[in-house]
Amino acid sequence: MQRTKEELINFLDTEVLSPVENHPRATDKIKKKVRTTRMRLNKLVSAEKVEQYFWNSMVSDRGIDSYTRITEIGAKTFEDVRFEFKKLCGQNK
């Protein structure tokens, strides 16, 4: 079953963005990155665009920088939820 844009964003917010933003070791830079990511996700027009953003973010320079900073504080990243996200998007293979 294909999920809606809102369901995909809610999953990412619940599993990654909010926990990172509220992590006791999150720096102001990390919190800003989370807020920017949330803003970008909400501006996307469809579930397909959210899915594209998710996969592209992991290979972009910005995404790699975020991954590095977030793993340094021991929080969960997009990479950590990629299998669950893939299932949500209807890609069970």
N, C-alpha and C positions, 0 to 999 in steps of 0.2 A: 504494500500500500504506500502510495506517495504521500508524503507529509506536506503540510502547508508551510509557507514562509514563517509564519508565527511559531509553529511547532518546532521548526529547526532552530530558530533564533532562541526560543525558550530553552531548548536542550543545551545549546552552547552557553547561554547565560547561566543556567543552573549548574552545569557540570564544570565549566571553566572560568568564565568571565567574573561572575560574582565571587566565587571562592578565591580567585587570584586578587581581585580588588580588595577583599576583606582580609587577606592573609596578613598576619602580624608583621611579617618581614617585607611586605610589598613597599617598594619605594614610591616616591611621587612620580617618577618616570614610568614605572610599571602601571600605576593607577591611571596615568594619562593615556598610556597605550590602550588599556582596557576600555576607557571611556571612548576613545577614538574608534576602536574596533566596534563597539556597541553602536555608535552613531552610524558608522559605515554600513553595518548589517541592516539597521533599521531603514536606511535609505534605499536599499535594494528593492526591486519591484516584484520579485517572484522567488519561489522556493529554488528554482533552478539557478538563479543568480546567487542565492545564499550558498548553495552547494559549490558553485564555481569559486566564489570568494574563499570558502573554507579550504579547498584544495590548493588554490593559487597562493594563499597566505603562507602556507608551509614552505614554499620554495622561493618566496620573495625575500629580498634583503631585510625588509622591515619585519617580516614574519620570523626569519631566522634570528634577528636581534631579539625579538620578543621571546622566542623559545629559549634562547640563552639566558636572558634575564630571569625568566619565570622559573626555569629549572634550577637556577642558582639559589632561589629561595625555597625550593622544594615543593612547588605547587604544580597542579595538573595543567597540561597544555593541550592544544588542539591535537597534537600528535598522539596523546594518551587516549583520546576518545574517538580516534578515526574509525575504528571498527564498528563501534556503536552508531556513529554518525552515518557511515556507509549503509548500515542496515536501515536506519531511519529513512534514508533516501531511496530505499527500495532496491539496493544493490546487494543482494544476499550472497553473491558469488565471491 
